[in-house]
Structures are given as structure tokens and as C-alpha cells.
Amino acid sequence: MAREDAVRCLRCLLYALNLLFWLMSACVLGVAAWIRDSLNTVLTLTAHTRLEEAAVLTYSPAVHPVVIAVCCFLLIVAMVGYCGTLRCNLLLLSWYFCSLLVIFCVELASAVWTYDQVRNTSSVQRSDMISLKSRMSNYGLQRYQWLTHTWNSFQTEFKCCGVIYFTDWLEMTEMEWPPDSCCFNQYPGCARHAHYHDLSDLHQDGCGPKIYSFIRGTKQLQVLRFLGVSIGVAQILAMALTLMLLWALYYGRPSPNPFWVQHQAHKGSALPFSVLQPPNPGQQAQNIIMF
């Protein structure tokens, strides 16, 4: 009875952990997709600068294809673990344990590599933001429509204007007023109206500090790091519980009737591997009496 209660408890814990794997993996994929959109915008604005290198090193662990592949594979592994726990199948549980071990090793190697890369990279200074001003002169040109769209998207999303201040648009370009994407309430000609009547309708913060803060890490990145650590801890716990369940299921199997084994052997029938194991002496004596 005690062994059955222990097996039931282990199965319930594995059910909960597999459900947790599904939820956390789905959250990682969702947040990574969310970050990737903003990251692409920042990488476009900071192309061929130290800012681009810093952004890649900061966010590559979150949007790296290996991380995405691991989360997708973990969804499948959690399903196999659920089925193995439900049916108490030793083969499925063994495959589940080995898969979790491989995933954990990949995550650990990726974390060590990322830490080594970030440690060996020079930090970004605020003075590096000035290099972004040289790119503003291409805004609005026909062959730089992609850059124009990127500036508009970033200023709208991060509620900023220019690099340091909205006057950067007047200094670095031939524009007489900032783009309409600098307005709080955007409509055609809003920036012109704000420039001549009310400057408070324009975003007062520059995009340079916003990019600097983004490279140093966002709340979404902190959430991903927390989820990564949580998944690793849950994997260690799941592997330990799986080993305990395998041990309880393997050594808790009932021993076969020795007379049935002898009869099958006399007939020349193939015997299962579990039957070839030596029977429990106490169970053997009980079977003899019952026979």
C-alpha cells in the first residue's frame, strides 16, 4: 500500500511538472517573438556600430534558434512524459529522462558560452549614441525607405524623438520640423502644427537613451531569464522524480508463477525478459501453496 501511495504521489508531481513545462515553453516562445520585433528595429538603426554588437550579445540567448528549438522540443518531451506517467510505461519514462538530460546539457552549455561572450565584450557608452545622428540625414530618401520606416516605428513604439532631442531632426536633415511619428497624437501634419504652436505635443525624450536602456536589458528579457532558470530547476526535479518512479515501477512488478514459466519453457515458447528474472522467494512459496 505504501508503494502504491508513493507511485501515485510521484505521478501527480510529474503531471504538474509536465503542465509547467508546456506553460513555460509557450511563454518563452511568445516573449521571444515579442522581443524579436523590437530587436530587429534596434539592429536596423544601429547597423555596423558597437551598439549593434552589444544588442546582439545581449539578446542572442533569448532569440537564438537553439533556444527556440529547445522550447519546441520540450513541448514534445513533456507530452511523452505525460503519456509515460499516465500508462506507467518504463520505455517512455526512460526516453523522457534521457531527453530532459540532453536538453539540460544544451541549456547549460549555451548559458556558459553566453556568459563568456558577454564578459569579454566592452561595455557601451552613452557617447556611442552620437554615431546614430549621422544616419538621420538619409531619412525620407527614396532609396532609404526601410530606414524611414524603422525610425517611424521606433519613435512611435518607444515614444521618443531624435537621438538626444527632437531638434536633432532640424540639425542633421533639411527638414523644417520633426517627423509626424514624434507626435503624441499622430495625424498628417501634426509635427508641423506642434513645431509652430505647441512643442509639448512632441515627444521630449530622445531615442538614444531609449536604445541604451534597451541594450542594457528590458523587462521582457528579465522575464525570459527567469523562465530559463525556472525551466532548468524544473528539469532537475523532473529527472529526479522520473528516476524514483522508474525504480518504484521496476522493482514493484509482481513475480511470475514458476510453474507457468516451466510449462512455457517446456513448450519452447519465448519468454519475456521480465519473466527471466529470479522470482521473489516469499512470492514463490505463496504460489506453491496456492497451486
Backbone bond lengths (Angstrom), bond angles and torsions (degrees), N, CA, C in turn:
res aa  C-N    CA-C-N  psi(-1)  N-CA   C-N-CA  omega(-1)  CA-C   N-CA-C  phi
1 M - - - 1.462 - - 1.534 111.11 -
2 A 1.376 115.53 -39.57 1.463 118.99 -179.29 1.521 110.33 -65.16
3 R 1.355 116.00 -38.54 1.461 118.56 179.92 1.520 110.75 -66.60
4 E 1.316 117.47 -39.86 1.468 120.51 178.62 1.519 111.61 -64.06
5 D 1.338 116.85 -38.88 1.467 119.76 177.40 1.533 110.49 -65.60
6 A 1.336 116.40 -39.42 1.466 119.46 179.34 1.527 110.91 -65.26
7 V 1.341 116.25 -42.20 1.467 119.86 178.65 1.518 110.46 -63.88
8 R 1.303 117.71 -41.64 1.463 121.36 179.09 1.531 110.78 -62.69
9 C 1.322 116.84 -40.40 1.463 121.27 178.98 1.530 110.79 -66.17
10 L 1.335 116.42 -43.90 1.466 120.15 178.81 1.524 111.28 -62.43
11 R 1.310 116.89 -40.37 1.464 120.17 179.66 1.527 111.32 -64.98
12 C 1.330 117.30 -40.95 1.466 120.07 178.67 1.528 111.35 -63.82
13 L 1.331 116.49 -40.18 1.461 119.62 178.51 1.527 111.48 -65.61
14 L 1.325 117.32 -39.48 1.463 120.10 178.46 1.521 111.39 -68.83
15 Y 1.330 117.29 -34.97 1.470 119.50 174.34 1.531 110.08 -58.56
16 A 1.328 115.58 -46.36 1.462 120.06 -178.47 1.531 111.27 -64.80
17 L 1.332 117.27 -41.14 1.466 120.30 -179.54 1.527 111.37 -66.94
18 N 1.309 117.40 -39.65 1.467 119.51 178.17 1.527 111.54 -65.65
19 L 1.315 116.54 -38.80 1.461 119.41 174.76 1.525 110.61 -63.12
20 L 1.340 115.97 -38.56 1.460 120.79 177.68 1.531 111.12 -64.85
21 F 1.337 116.58 -38.48 1.470 120.19 176.92 1.528 111.27 -60.71
22 W 1.334 116.63 -43.27 1.473 120.43 178.88 1.531 110.79 -60.93
23 L 1.324 115.68 -47.73 1.469 119.62 -176.74 1.526 111.34 -65.33
24 M 1.332 117.13 -46.95 1.463 119.70 -176.83 1.521 111.61 -69.04
25 S 1.324 118.07 -37.43 1.465 120.06 177.86 1.521 110.87 -65.24
26 A 1.324 116.59 -41.64 1.467 119.87 177.62 1.529 110.98 -64.17
27 C 1.331 117.08 -38.61 1.468 120.28 177.79 1.526 111.19 -65.38
28 V 1.337 117.08 -41.15 1.468 120.18 178.91 1.520 110.50 -61.80
29 L 1.326 117.27 -44.63 1.464 120.30 179.89 1.528 111.18 -64.03
30 G 1.332 117.08 -40.66 1.457 120.09 -179.94 1.522 112.66 -67.12
31 V 1.329 117.28 -46.64 1.467 120.50 -179.23 1.529 110.45 -67.93
32 A 1.332 117.41 -36.96 1.470 120.20 177.95 1.527 111.20 -62.66
33 A 1.338 116.49 -40.52 1.467 119.46 177.08 1.529 111.09 -65.51
34 W 1.324 116.43 -37.32 1.464 120.96 178.25 1.536 110.32 -64.26
35 I 1.325 116.97 -45.91 1.466 121.10 -179.15 1.526 110.98 -67.19
36 R 1.315 116.79 -36.33 1.465 119.87 -175.57 1.524 112.02 -61.05
37 D 1.323 118.00 -34.52 1.456 120.72 -179.96 1.527 110.59 -65.02
38 S 1.335 116.94 -47.99 1.468 120.25 178.00 1.523 111.45 -67.05
39 L 1.328 116.82 -35.74 1.460 120.15 -179.63 1.522 111.23 -64.77
40 N 1.319 117.63 -40.29 1.467 120.26 178.47 1.528 111.07 -61.43
41 T 1.324 116.40 -37.83 1.469 119.84 178.34 1.524 110.81 -65.25
42 V 1.336 116.85 -44.51 1.469 120.82 -179.57 1.523 110.55 -65.63
43 L 1.315 117.69 -40.95 1.464 120.70 -179.72 1.523 111.43 -65.35
44 T 1.320 117.43 -32.42 1.461 120.21 177.45 1.526 111.12 -68.14
45 L 1.334 116.57 -41.54 1.464 120.01 -179.44 1.522 112.35 -71.93
46 T 1.315 117.58 -29.92 1.466 121.41 -174.50 1.518 112.60 -107.20
47 A 1.324 118.63 21.75 1.472 121.75 -176.36 1.527 110.73 -58.68
48 H 1.361 115.53 137.36 1.466 123.56 176.56 1.529 112.52 63.54
49 T 1.316 116.78 33.84 1.459 121.31 175.80 1.530 109.08 -131.67
50 R 1.323 115.55 171.33 1.457 119.82 175.82 1.525 111.60 -65.45
51 L 1.321 115.33 -26.52 1.461 119.19 178.84 1.522 111.42 -64.42
52 E 1.324 116.23 -38.27 1.461 119.99 179.09 1.523 110.64 -64.09
53 E 1.325 116.76 -44.36 1.462 120.25 179.68 1.521 111.32 -62.34
54 A 1.326 116.19 -42.19 1.464 119.88 179.29 1.528 111.54 -65.12
55 A 1.322 116.71 -39.65 1.465 120.18 179.81 1.523 111.41 -66.03
56 V 1.330 116.19 -40.02 1.469 120.03 179.78 1.522 110.36 -64.51
57 L 1.332 117.18 -44.48 1.460 120.41 -178.58 1.523 111.52 -68.07
58 T 1.322 116.70 -31.03 1.465 119.44 -179.12 1.520 112.05 -74.48
59 Y 1.327 116.47 -39.33 1.463 120.34 -171.12 1.526 113.60 -107.34
60 S 1.321 118.16 -5.85 1.469 118.50 -179.52 1.523 112.99 -60.54
61 P 1.368 119.87 -36.67 1.473 117.40 176.50 1.513 113.47 -62.64
62 A 1.338 117.34 -27.20 1.472 120.35 -175.94 1.516 112.46 -82.81
63 V 1.334 117.06 -32.82 1.471 120.13 -175.13 1.521 111.78 -117.47
64 H 1.337 117.31 12.62 1.463 120.07 -179.70 1.532 109.92 -67.16
65 P 1.331 117.59 141.89 1.477 119.12 179.61 1.522 113.68 -57.60
66 V 1.344 117.27 -29.62 1.465 119.12 178.80 1.526 110.65 -64.53
67 V 1.332 116.55 -41.05 1.462 120.28 179.38 1.528 110.61 -64.87
68 I 1.315 116.23 -43.22 1.467 120.01 179.20 1.536 110.21 -63.27
69 A 1.343 115.99 -42.99 1.468 119.74 179.99 1.524 111.21 -64.94
70 V 1.333 117.23 -40.00 1.465 120.92 179.61 1.524 110.61 -62.89
71 C 1.330 117.39 -42.30 1.465 120.11 179.98 1.533 111.21 -66.15
72 C 1.322 116.67 -40.46 1.464 119.45 177.29 1.527 111.01 -64.31
73 F 1.337 116.62 -42.72 1.463 120.70 178.68 1.520 111.19 -66.04
74 L 1.350 116.46 -34.10 1.461 119.66 179.55 1.524 111.43 -66.38
75 L 1.320 117.34 -31.53 1.470 120.07 175.25 1.523 111.22 -61.76
76 I 1.341 116.06 -41.59 1.472 120.43 178.85 1.515 110.28 -69.24
77 V 1.334 116.53 -43.45 1.470 120.58 -179.31 1.522 110.57 -61.62
78 A 1.331 117.28 -40.44 1.462 120.07 178.53 1.527 111.51 -62.86
79 M 1.333 117.07 -36.57 1.459 120.39 176.53 1.527 111.17 -64.97
80 V 1.336 116.61 -42.60 1.471 120.05 177.88 1.521 110.34 -64.03
81 G 1.338 116.35 -41.75 1.461 119.37 178.17 1.512 112.37 -63.03
82 Y 1.318 116.90 -37.57 1.463 120.45 177.95 1.528 110.31 -64.26
83 C 1.344 116.65 -44.76 1.468 119.83 -179.98 1.527 110.85 -65.91
84 G 1.334 116.76 -41.54 1.460 119.36 178.67 1.507 112.74 -63.91
85 T 1.330 116.68 -38.39 1.464 120.30 178.15 1.521 111.02 -70.06
86 L 1.322 116.79 -38.19 1.457 120.60 -179.26 1.524 111.57 -65.52
87 R 1.341 117.40 -41.62 1.457 121.81 -176.51 1.521 112.37 -95.91
88 C 1.340 117.34 -3.05 1.474 121.73 -176.74 1.526 110.55 54.12
89 N 1.319 116.24 43.95 1.458 122.99 -178.43 1.527 109.13 -89.61
90 L 1.333 116.13 120.03 1.465 120.23 -177.24 1.525 111.85 -66.22
91 L 1.335 116.81 -36.57 1.461 119.95 -178.19 1.529 110.99 -67.12
92 L 1.332 117.17 -46.28 1.463 120.39 179.15 1.523 111.68 -64.84
93 L 1.327 116.45 -39.11 1.460 119.38 178.97 1.523 111.52 -67.22
94 S 1.328 116.83 -36.42 1.468 119.89 177.39 1.526 110.61 -66.20
95 W 1.334 116.95 -43.03 1.464 120.47 177.27 1.522 110.73 -63.82
96 Y 1.309 116.46 -37.58 1.466 122.05 177.92 1.526 110.84 -61.87
97 F 1.323 116.89 -45.41 1.468 120.82 179.70 1.527 110.92 -63.76
98 C 1.313 118.18 -45.65 1.466 121.37 -179.03 1.533 110.98 -64.22
99 S 1.312 117.05 -38.92 1.466 120.15 179.37 1.517 111.22 -65.64
100 L 1.329 117.04 -42.68 1.464 119.81 177.87 1.525 111.05 -63.18
101 L 1.322 116.45 -37.20 1.465 120.06 178.92 1.524 111.24 -64.97
102 V 1.328 116.96 -42.78 1.472 120.91 178.87 1.526 110.64 -64.37
103 I 1.328 116.75 -44.71 1.472 120.90 179.76 1.527 110.57 -61.76
104 F 1.318 116.34 -41.98 1.468 119.92 -179.86 1.525 111.01 -64.23
105 C 1.314 118.00 -40.17 1.465 121.25 178.50 1.527 110.94 -64.55
106 V 1.343 117.26 -40.71 1.472 120.83 177.87 1.527 110.40 -63.76
107 E 1.323 117.18 -43.44 1.468 120.52 179.41 1.523 111.06 -64.48
108 L 1.316 116.96 -40.39 1.460 120.24 -179.76 1.521 110.96 -66.29
109 A 1.329 117.55 -42.81 1.467 120.96 178.45 1.527 110.78 -64.13
110 S 1.331 117.50 -39.51 1.461 121.13 179.04 1.521 111.05 -66.11
111 A 1.324 117.65 -38.46 1.465 120.69 179.12 1.523 111.45 -66.57
112 V 1.333 117.03 -41.54 1.462 120.59 178.98 1.524 110.84 -64.68
113 W 1.337 116.65 -43.34 1.467 120.47 179.65 1.525 110.90 -63.68
114 T 1.328 117.64 -42.33 1.463 121.26 -179.71 1.518 110.91 -64.43
115 Y 1.316 117.16 -42.78 1.471 120.49 179.40 1.520 111.18 -62.36
116 D 1.315 117.54 -40.18 1.459 121.12 179.78 1.527 111.08 -66.89
117 Q 1.343 117.36 -38.77 1.458 120.39 179.92 1.525 111.54 -68.21
118 V 1.315 117.35 -43.73 1.464 120.81 -179.38 1.519 111.07 -66.81
119 R 1.323 117.60 -36.58 1.467 120.65 -179.20 1.520 111.86 -66.60
120 N 1.329 116.88 -32.10 1.461 120.93 -177.28 1.527 113.13 -91.05
121 T 1.308 118.13 7.14 1.463 122.10 -179.20 1.523 109.64 -103.40
122 S 1.325 115.57 135.21 1.463 120.28 178.70 1.515 109.91 -69.88
123 S 1.318 115.99 145.25 1.460 120.92 -178.38 1.522 110.90 -73.17
124 V 1.333 114.64 154.43 1.461 121.43 179.90 1.521 108.96 -87.90
125 Q 1.324 116.24 135.71 1.453 122.11 178.23 1.529 109.09 -101.56
126 R 1.329 115.43 157.21 1.462 119.63 178.18 1.527 111.70 -64.96
127 S 1.340 115.85 -24.79 1.460 118.70 179.05 1.527 111.87 -64.74
128 D 1.330 116.93 -22.23 1.460 119.74 178.88 1.523 111.85 -67.85
129 M 1.326 116.84 -18.01 1.454 119.57 179.38 1.533 112.04 -66.95
130 I 1.332 115.87 -24.71 1.461 119.28 -177.74 1.529 110.42 -63.36
131 S 1.346 116.98 -29.30 1.465 119.69 -179.06 1.524 112.12 -63.37
132 L 1.345 116.99 -19.22 1.460 119.95 179.23 1.526 111.94 -70.82
133 K 1.332 116.61 -23.58 1.466 119.01 -178.23 1.521 112.36 -63.24
134 S 1.340 116.28 -32.58 1.466 119.00 -177.59 1.523 111.95 -64.96
135 R 1.329 118.10 -20.25 1.459 121.50 -179.12 1.526 112.55 -86.64
136 M 1.309 116.16 -11.91 1.454 118.59 -176.23 1.529 111.98 -71.70
137 S 1.334 117.02 -22.51 1.465 119.76 -178.26 1.525 112.55 -67.25
138 N 1.334 117.08 -18.26 1.473 120.84 179.96 1.528 112.48 -88.38
139 Y 1.320 116.55 -1.25 1.464 120.10 -178.45 1.525 110.34 -64.75
140 G 1.318 116.31 132.96 1.446 122.19 175.85 1.514 115.37 86.65
141 L 1.347 118.02 -7.96 1.459 120.04 178.66 1.523 110.20 -73.84
142 Q 1.322 115.37 150.90 1.463 120.73 -174.60 1.511 111.95 -61.97
143 R 1.325 117.35 -41.96 1.468 119.75 -177.24 1.526 113.07 -82.36
144 Y 1.322 117.13 -1.85 1.467 121.45 178.22 1.533 110.23 -120.08
145 Q 1.324 115.80 40.04 1.457 119.46 178.81 1.531 111.21 -64.77
146 W 1.329 116.84 -32.92 1.468 120.27 178.15 1.527 111.42 -64.17
147 L 1.356 116.54 -37.40 1.463 120.12 177.92 1.530 110.80 -70.50
148 T 1.310 116.82 -38.09 1.465 120.75 177.24 1.523 110.91 -62.15
149 H 1.324 115.92 -45.18 1.465 120.12 178.86 1.527 110.85 -63.92
150 T 1.337 117.03 -38.05 1.464 120.26 -179.43 1.518 111.34 -66.22
151 W 1.348 117.28 -43.87 1.459 120.56 177.60 1.529 110.88 -60.86
152 N 1.308 116.39 -44.84 1.465 119.71 -179.61 1.529 111.42 -63.12
153 S 1.320 116.39 -41.85 1.470 120.15 -179.75 1.519 111.07 -65.12
154 F 1.336 116.69 -43.64 1.466 119.82 -177.64 1.519 111.08 -67.52
155 Q 1.337 117.44 -43.71 1.458 119.65 -179.03 1.530 111.72 -66.24
156 T 1.316 116.47 -32.71 1.465 119.54 178.11 1.525 111.39 -72.89
157 E 1.335 116.71 -42.98 1.461 120.65 -176.59 1.523 112.03 -71.59
158 F 1.322 117.78 -42.87 1.461 121.73 -175.58 1.528 113.16 -96.98
159 K 1.337 117.15 1.51 1.467 121.99 175.89 1.530 110.96 54.08
160 C 1.317 115.69 58.24 1.458 121.82 179.72 1.525 108.77 -138.65
161 C 1.332 115.83 172.83 1.459 120.20 -178.18 1.522 108.38 -151.15
162 G 1.349 116.56 127.47 1.446 120.78 -178.49 1.519 111.86 73.20
163 V 1.328 116.69 -167.59 1.459 121.45 177.99 1.523 110.22 -93.94
164 I 1.330 116.91 -54.43 1.454 121.04 177.09 1.531 110.85 -104.03
165 Y 1.333 115.17 -40.76 1.462 121.10 -179.27 1.524 107.72 -152.46
166 F 1.340 116.81 164.79 1.470 118.24 -175.79 1.530 112.50 -66.71
167 T 1.346 117.31 -18.52 1.467 120.05 178.01 1.524 112.61 -68.52
168 D 1.345 117.97 -11.31 1.471 120.33 177.05 1.522 110.76 -60.03
169 W 1.324 116.94 -32.40 1.465 119.93 179.42 1.523 111.42 -66.46
170 L 1.296 117.04 -32.30 1.458 120.60 179.68 1.525 111.50 -78.39
171 E 1.348 116.19 -29.34 1.464 120.02 -178.09 1.526 112.49 -82.11
172 M 1.331 117.09 -39.46 1.465 120.91 -171.36 1.525 112.98 -95.69
173 T 1.303 118.69 -10.69 1.466 121.62 -179.54 1.523 109.14 -129.44
174 E 1.300 115.52 176.89 1.465 120.89 177.03 1.524 111.93 -94.23
175 M 1.334 115.55 13.47 1.462 120.15 -179.91 1.532 110.13 -74.48
176 E 1.312 116.25 147.01 1.451 121.56 178.78 1.522 112.41 -91.53
177 W 1.328 116.79 -14.02 1.461 122.09 176.56 1.529 107.93 -152.74
178 P 1.319 117.89 161.42 1.465 121.11 -177.62 1.525 111.45 -66.73
179 P 1.329 117.68 168.70 1.475 120.93 175.88 1.528 111.31 -65.85
180 D 1.298 115.41 160.04 1.467 120.20 178.69 1.525 112.62 -66.24
181 S 1.327 116.86 -19.17 1.470 119.78 178.74 1.522 111.91 -69.83
182 C 1.342 118.00 -7.92 1.465 121.24 177.00 1.526 112.17 -83.88
183 C 1.311 117.85 -8.44 1.465 120.78 -176.03 1.527 111.21 -81.61
184 F 1.322 115.06 148.93 1.459 119.99 172.78 1.531 109.85 -67.79
185 N 1.328 116.41 -48.18 1.461 122.20 175.80 1.529 107.87 -109.44
186 Q 1.326 115.05 103.54 1.457 119.24 -172.06 1.525 111.51 -84.17
187 Y 1.327 114.06 133.47 1.460 122.81 170.97 1.532 106.27 -159.51
188 P 1.308 118.55 159.26 1.473 120.23 -177.44 1.531 111.79 -56.99
189 G 1.341 115.21 122.97 1.458 120.40 179.17 1.506 114.60 86.71
190 C 1.364 117.88 7.99 1.467 119.86 -177.46 1.528 111.40 -66.85
191 A 1.349 117.13 -37.64 1.461 119.57 -179.04 1.526 111.29 -66.99
192 R 1.315 117.13 -38.20 1.476 120.27 178.06 1.524 110.53 -64.09
193 H 1.320 115.51 -42.81 1.461 119.44 178.90 1.525 110.74 -64.23
194 A 1.334 116.80 -42.42 1.462 120.14 -179.87 1.519 111.26 -67.40
195 H 1.320 117.00 -36.74 1.469 120.85 -178.12 1.528 111.74 -64.58
196 Y 1.304 117.59 -34.49 1.457 120.59 -176.58 1.531 113.32 -97.55
197 H 1.315 118.25 -16.69 1.460 119.68 -174.29 1.531 113.21 -122.27
198 D 1.324 117.85 -51.27 1.475 119.21 -174.94 1.526 109.08 -145.18
199 L 1.343 116.04 103.51 1.469 120.22 -177.98 1.535 112.16 -71.06
200 S 1.323 117.09 -15.59 1.470 119.26 178.92 1.516 112.45 -68.37
201 D 1.337 117.30 -13.70 1.465 119.98 176.52 1.521 112.33 -76.85
202 L 1.345 117.68 -7.02 1.460 122.07 178.39 1.527 109.90 -99.57
203 H 1.329 116.12 151.28 1.457 120.20 174.82 1.519 108.84 -64.79
204 Q 1.316 116.49 128.56 1.454 121.45 -176.46 1.527 113.03 -88.87
205 D 1.319 117.60 -19.92 1.465 120.95 -179.31 1.523 110.36 -85.31
206 G 1.336 116.41 141.56 1.449 121.13 176.10 1.519 111.91 -80.98
207 C 1.326 116.53 158.00 1.465 120.97 -179.25 1.528 112.06 -80.30
208 G 1.329 117.90 -18.70 1.466 120.23 178.83 1.516 112.65 -59.03
209 P 1.341 118.81 -54.44 1.466 119.50 176.29 1.521 113.67 -60.73
210 K 1.338 116.88 -31.24 1.472 119.85 177.37 1.528 110.66 -64.95
211 I 1.337 115.51 -42.88 1.463 119.66 177.88 1.523 110.20 -65.31
212 Y 1.327 116.41 -40.56 1.468 121.22 178.79 1.529 110.72 -60.56
213 S 1.331 116.42 -44.49 1.468 120.18 178.46 1.526 110.98 -66.21
214 F 1.325 116.76 -37.27 1.465 120.24 179.33 1.526 110.97 -63.75
215 I 1.340 116.48 -41.74 1.462 120.05 -179.02 1.529 111.01 -67.30
216 R 1.317 116.69 -35.38 1.470 120.14 179.35 1.528 111.89 -70.11
217 G 1.317 117.17 -16.81 1.459 120.37 176.34 1.512 111.97 125.47
218 T 1.327 115.98 136.55 1.454 122.07 179.18 1.533 110.23 -106.92
219 K 1.316 115.30 174.40 1.464 119.49 177.48 1.526 110.85 -64.44
220 Q 1.335 116.22 -35.14 1.459 119.11 178.19 1.522 111.39 -62.88
221 L 1.339 116.28 -37.95 1.458 119.53 178.15 1.519 110.93 -67.19
222 Q 1.322 117.74 -38.99 1.459 120.83 176.63 1.527 110.89 -62.93
223 V 1.335 116.16 -38.12 1.467 119.68 177.58 1.525 110.17 -63.42
224 L 1.334 117.31 -42.12 1.461 120.62 179.05 1.522 111.52 -63.70
225 R 1.315 117.14 -40.43 1.466 119.69 178.10 1.520 111.18 -64.21
226 F 1.325 116.59 -40.80 1.463 120.35 177.41 1.524 110.84 -63.61
227 L 1.337 116.40 -42.84 1.463 119.64 178.68 1.517 111.27 -64.70
228 G 1.345 117.26 -38.19 1.458 119.84 178.85 1.515 112.33 -62.82
229 V 1.336 116.55 -44.28 1.467 120.01 177.88 1.529 110.71 -65.56
230 S 1.320 116.45 -40.05 1.475 120.22 -179.91 1.523 111.17 -64.20
231 I 1.330 116.81 -41.05 1.461 119.95 178.54 1.520 110.50 -63.68
232 G 1.346 117.17 -41.18 1.461 120.07 178.74 1.516 112.51 -62.28
233 V 1.330 117.05 -44.44 1.475 120.59 178.32 1.525 110.49 -64.13
234 A 1.331 116.18 -42.02 1.473 119.79 179.59 1.524 111.05 -64.51
235 Q 1.327 117.86 -34.61 1.461 120.72 178.27 1.526 111.18 -66.38
236 I 1.319 117.11 -42.46 1.470 119.98 177.66 1.524 110.17 -61.04
237 L 1.322 116.59 -44.91 1.467 120.27 178.91 1.517 111.27 -64.20
238 A 1.340 117.46 -40.81 1.464 120.58 -179.78 1.523 111.15 -65.81
239 M 1.328 118.01 -39.54 1.469 120.29 178.22 1.525 111.16 -64.64
240 A 1.323 116.89 -40.24 1.467 119.75 178.51 1.522 111.14 -64.83
241 L 1.333 116.97 -44.87 1.465 120.27 179.31 1.523 111.73 -66.02
242 T 1.335 117.33 -34.85 1.461 120.61 179.23 1.523 110.46 -66.44
243 L 1.330 117.66 -41.44 1.467 120.40 176.87 1.525 111.01 -62.19
244 M 1.301 117.04 -41.36 1.468 120.05 178.74 1.522 111.00 -64.93
245 L 1.335 116.70 -40.20 1.463 119.73 179.16 1.524 110.82 -68.17
246 L 1.318 117.96 -40.00 1.463 120.77 176.60 1.520 110.96 -60.92
247 W 1.312 116.51 -42.91 1.463 120.38 179.64 1.530 110.49 -63.92
248 A 1.336 116.62 -43.22 1.473 119.88 -178.57 1.527 111.13 -67.19
249 L 1.338 118.04 -38.74 1.456 120.69 -179.30 1.520 111.91 -73.76
250 Y 1.327 117.55 -37.27 1.461 120.51 -175.64 1.529 111.08 -72.30
251 Y 1.325 117.37 -46.81 1.458 120.36 -177.34 1.516 112.43 -86.42
252 G 1.320 117.65 -4.47 1.453 119.98 177.14 1.507 113.69 -99.48
253 R 1.347 117.22 8.34 1.462 119.47 179.09 1.517 110.97 -71.35
254 P 1.342 118.97 142.21 1.483 121.04 177.66 1.523 111.33 -69.74
255 S 1.318 116.90 142.47 1.462 121.88 179.30 1.524 110.35 -76.65
256 P 1.324 119.01 146.79 1.462 121.47 -178.73 1.527 112.22 -76.63
257 N 1.331 116.67 160.61 1.455 122.87 176.30 1.521 108.81 -71.47
258 P 1.349 118.80 122.01 1.475 120.10 -176.22 1.529 113.02 -63.22
259 F 1.319 117.42 -32.73 1.458 119.00 -179.86 1.525 111.22 -70.08
260 W 1.368 116.29 -33.84 1.471 119.60 176.03 1.519 110.36 -67.64
261 V 1.320 117.15 -36.28 1.460 121.33 178.11 1.524 110.27 -64.57
262 Q 1.352 116.37 -45.40 1.459 119.45 179.24 1.518 111.43 -63.61
263 H 1.333 117.47 -37.68 1.455 121.13 179.80 1.524 110.94 -65.88
264 Q 1.360 117.06 -42.60 1.450 120.56 178.98 1.526 111.22 -67.22
265 A 1.341 116.10 -36.96 1.456 119.19 178.57 1.523 111.30 -68.12
266 H 1.349 117.47 -37.56 1.457 121.03 178.61 1.526 110.90 -65.62
267 K 1.355 116.93 -32.27 1.460 120.80 178.79 1.523 111.72 -78.78
268 G 1.336 116.77 -14.12 1.465 120.21 -179.83 1.505 113.67 84.93
269 S 1.345 117.77 15.13 1.458 120.97 179.61 1.521 110.37 -78.14
270 A 1.317 115.37 148.38 1.461 120.24 178.25 1.520 109.32 -72.30
271 L 1.312 116.49 136.72 1.453 121.98 -178.31 1.521 110.10 -102.97
272 P 1.322 117.31 144.05 1.463 119.36 175.56 1.514 111.30 -64.25
273 F 1.321 115.97 157.41 1.460 120.28 -178.14 1.518 110.76 -62.47
274 S 1.347 116.46 -37.19 1.458 119.44 -177.92 1.524 111.50 -66.33
275 V 1.343 116.38 -27.75 1.462 119.70 -178.89 1.511 110.43 -73.25
276 L 1.312 117.62 -28.68 1.459 121.50 -177.66 1.516 112.56 -73.13
277 Q 1.340 117.95 -9.18 1.450 120.77 178.15 1.531 109.17 -72.78
278 P 1.326 118.71 146.82 1.470 120.87 179.67 1.515 110.94 -64.75
279 P 1.324 118.52 133.98 1.468 121.31 -178.08 1.517 111.98 -73.05
280 N 1.309 114.79 160.09 1.456 122.05 175.89 1.531 108.76 -70.06
281 P 1.357 118.77 129.35 1.480 119.62 -178.38 1.521 112.64 -57.89
282 G 1.339 117.25 -41.65 1.456 119.11 179.82 1.516 111.90 -64.17
283 Q 1.327 116.13 -41.89 1.461 120.10 178.37 1.522 110.38 -66.84
284 Q 1.361 116.99 -34.60 1.471 120.27 -179.99 1.521 110.62 -65.50
285 A 1.343 116.04 -42.01 1.468 118.82 179.16 1.529 110.64 -64.97
286 Q 1.318 116.02 -39.25 1.469 119.09 179.05 1.521 111.05 -64.53
287 N 1.345 116.96 -39.36 1.460 120.28 179.26 1.527 111.05 -65.75
288 I 1.344 116.61 -37.68 1.471 120.15 178.99 1.519 110.56 -63.20
289 I 1.333 116.95 -44.25 1.466 120.53 -178.95 1.523 110.24 -64.15
290 M 1.388 114.83 -41.63 1.453 118.12 -179.88 1.519 110.88 -66.81
291 F 1.314 118.55 -32.22 1.449 121.12 178.98 1.520 111.77 -68.69
